[in-house]
Amino acid sequence: MKRLRIDSTVIVLGILLLTIAVGAVLVATVGRSFFSPGNIRDILTGMSVLGLVAIGQTLVVLGASLDLSVTYVMSLSSLLAATTMAGNPANIPWAVAFTLLVCAGIGLANGLIVTVLKVNGFIATLGVGLILQGVLNTNFQGSAGSVPWDFQLIGAVGLGPVPLSTLIMLALAVAVWFLLDRTRTGAHLFAVGGDPEVARLSGVRTRPPLIAAHVMCSLFAGLAGLLLASRLGVGSPTVGQQGGYALLSIAAVVLGGTLLLGGRGSVWGTIGGVAIFAVLDNVMSVMQVNPFLKDVVRGVVIVAAVAVYSRRAVVRRRSRFGPGGTRTGGDAAAIAAAPAMAAASAALDPAADAEGGSR
């Protein structure tokens, strides 16, 4: 009997719906409405920053790598943007361009260290993150710069209960989905994450997709830093670290069904994982749960989700021979065909000898 396979994104959606249902009941016990416009806006606002970081993290995890430098990239991004804008709306375009260019350079460095120097992604990005932390601590002792009101509107306005920042995050998620699902770069990234040696033997250049993934991951972290700067009105050297976005983004990716070993996953699963965390945080905040208990709940959810994924049937390669293989009939058919094959071989040998003698 053929086992029914359920896509990981569907599982994430089911977990999200269950989380919403339980959350709505719990919030109702304290006299609040989970589905009120204000509460929905709070949940979506909480998704924006983590969603941007997690989308970028999905790309590097699909390539069987990691990026632990994202928190420091976020802090650096907020500082570069705020100090460059200096409260002047005319500086916004080139300040954003300069900030993202620096972030892309950091991602390029990460990618080159991982692919050219063959350093494990965990160690490479941890080292780059420590370098950035040293730069931040040396040059900034506290918040700096000033973000003009025009730029602060990005983090303040919305369409009904949906914040503009969430709409931007979802639009970028669509772009990444298109990249992974409809372009050669996306296909190559899946191939490299699945098995780099097989990808190389298949003619895939293994370095460019992983370098591109690290560059885009840092760019998304830079965008998250810009969003934080727009909300705070200033740049902060610790805003990324205080949010714990590196580990939370990896947790959201894993919760979304993307394999840490690479090669399988989806950006929509990651968005589902981010939404689950946002709903949990919102429910616990409304119920005034001890903040330290939030980490306990997050850990339980992550372990439970990974346990569900690990129990799913692993798709095995179809065997070359035997039932279900490329040769139909199994061994019995091969034994039955042996005499005919021997006769055909004997008939060919004299013809081959005669041809050889005529030469």
Long-range contacts (C-beta under 8 A, 24 or more apart in sequence): 3-313, 5-312, 5-313, 5-315, 6-312, 7-257, 8-256, 8-257, 8-258, 8-264, 8-265, 8-266, 8-269, 8-309, 8-312, 9-256, 9-257, 9-266, 9-268, 9-269, 9-272, 11-257, 11-308, 11-309, 12-255, 12-256, 12-257, 12-269, 12-272, 12-273, 12-276, 12-305, 13-272, 15-255, 15-272, 15-276, 15-305, 16-272, 16-275, 16-276, 16-279, 19-276, 19-279, 19-280, 20-279, 23-279, 23-280, 23-282, 23-283, 26-283, 26-287, 27-283, 27-286, 27-287, 30-286, 30-287, 32-286, 34-283, 37-160, 37-161, 38-161, 39-282, 39-286, 40-161, 41-158, 41-161, 41-162, 41-163, 42-282, 43-275, 43-278, 43-279, 43-282, 44-161, 44-162, 44-163, 44-166, 44-278, 45-163, 45-165, 45-166, 46-278, 46-281, 46-282, 47-166, 47-169, 47-271, 47-274, 47-275, 47-278, 48-163, 48-165, 48-166, 48-168, 48-169, 48-227, 49-165, 49-224, 49-227, 49-228, 49-243, 49-245, 50-224, 50-243, 50-245, 50-248, 50-249, 50-252, 50-274, 50-277, 50-278, 51-166, 51-169, 51-170, 51-173, 51-271, 51-274, 52-169, 52-172, 52-220, 52-221, 52-223, 52-224, 52-227, 53-220, 53-221, 53-224, 53-245, 53-246, 53-248, 53-249, 54-248, 54-249, 54-252, 54-253, 54-256, 54-270, 54-271, 54-273, 54-274, 55-169, 55-172, 55-173, 55-176, 55-220, 55-267, 55-270, 55-271, 56-216, 56-217, 56-218, 56-219, 56-220, 56-221, 56-249, 57-217, 57-249, 57-250, 57-252, 57-253, 57-270, 58-176, 58-253, 58-256, 58-258, 58-265, 58-266, 58-267, 58-270, 59-176, 59-180, 59-189, 59-213, 59-216, 59-217, 60-121, 60-210, 60-213, 60-214, 60-217, 61-193, 61-250, 61-253, 61-258, 61-259, 61-260, 61-262, 61-265, 62-180, 62-189, 62-190, 62-193, 62-213, 62-258, 62-262, 62-263, 62-264, 62-265, 63-189, 63-192, 63-193, 63-209, 63-210, 63-213, 63-262, 64-121, 64-192, 64-193, 64-196, 64-261, 64-262, 64-263, 65-114, 65-121, 65-210, 65-213, 65-214, 65-262, 66-121, 66-122, 66-125, 66-250, 67-110, 67-121, 67-125, 67-214, 67-217, 67-218, 67-221, 67-246, 68-122, 68-125, 68-126, 68-129, 68-246, 69-106, 69-110, 69-125, 69-126, 69-128, 69-129, 69-132, 69-218, 69-221, 69-246, 70-217, 70-218, 70-221, 70-224, 70-240, 70-245, 70-246, 70-249, 71-129, 71-221, 71-240, 71-241, 71-243, 71-244, 71-245, 71-246, 72-129, 72-132, 72-133, 72-136, 72-240, 72-241, 73-103, 73-106, 73-132, 73-218, 73-221, 73-222, 73-225, 73-240, 74-221, 74-222, 74-224, 74-225, 74-228, 74-239, 74-240, 74-243, 74-245, 75-132, 75-136, 75-225, 75-235, 75-236, 75-237, 75-238, 75-239, 75-240, 75-241, 76-102, 76-103, 76-106, 76-132, 76-135, 76-136, 76-225, 77-102, 77-103, 77-221, 77-222, 77-223, 77-224, 77-225, 77-226, 77-229, 78-225, 78-226, 78-228, 78-229, 78-232, 78-234, 78-235, 78-236, 78-239, 78-240, 79-136, 79-140, 79-144, 79-145, 79-235, 79-236, 79-237, 80-235, 81-145, 81-147, 81-225, 81-226, 81-229, 81-235, 82-143, 82-144, 82-145, 82-146, 82-147, 82-229, 82-233, 82-234, 82-235, 83-144, 83-145, 83-235, 84-145, 85-145, 85-146, 85-147, 85-148, 85-151, 86-145, 86-146, 87-146, 87-147, 87-148, 88-148, 89-148, 89-149, 89-150, 89-151, 91-148, 92-148, 92-150, 92-151, 96-226, 99-222, 99-225, 99-226, 100-219, 100-222, 100-223, 102-222, 103-218, 103-219, 103-221, 103-222, 103-225, 104-215, 104-218, 104-219, 104-222, 106-132, 106-218, 107-214, 107-215, 107-216, 107-217, 107-218, 107-219, 108-211, 108-214, 108-215, 110-214, 110-217, 110-218, 111-210, 111-211, 111-212, 111-213, 111-214, 111-215, 112-211, 114-210, 114-211, 114-214, 115-206, 115-207, 115-210, 115-211, 116-207, 129-246, 133-241, 136-237, 136-238, 137-237, 140-235, 140-237, 141-237, 142-236, 142-237, 143-232, 143-234, 143-235, 143-236, 143-237, 144-234, 144-235, 144-237, 145-229, 145-234, 145-235, 146-233, 146-234, 147-229, 147-230, 147-232, 147-233, 147-234, 147-235, 151-229, 151-230, 152-230, 152-231, 152-233, 153-230, 154-227, 154-230, 155-227, 155-230, 155-231, 156-230, 156-231, 165-227, 165-230, 170-271, 172-220, 172-223, 173-267, 173-268, 173-271, 176-216, 176-267, 177-266, 177-267, 177-268, 180-266, 180-267, 185-209, 185-212, 189-213, 190-263, 190-264, 191-263, 192-262, 193-261, 193-262, 193-263, 193-264, 194-262, 194-263, 194-264, 195-263, 221-245, 248-277, 248-298, 251-277, 251-298, 251-302, 252-276, 252-277, 254-302, 254-305, 254-306, 255-301, 255-302, 255-305, 257-309, 276-301
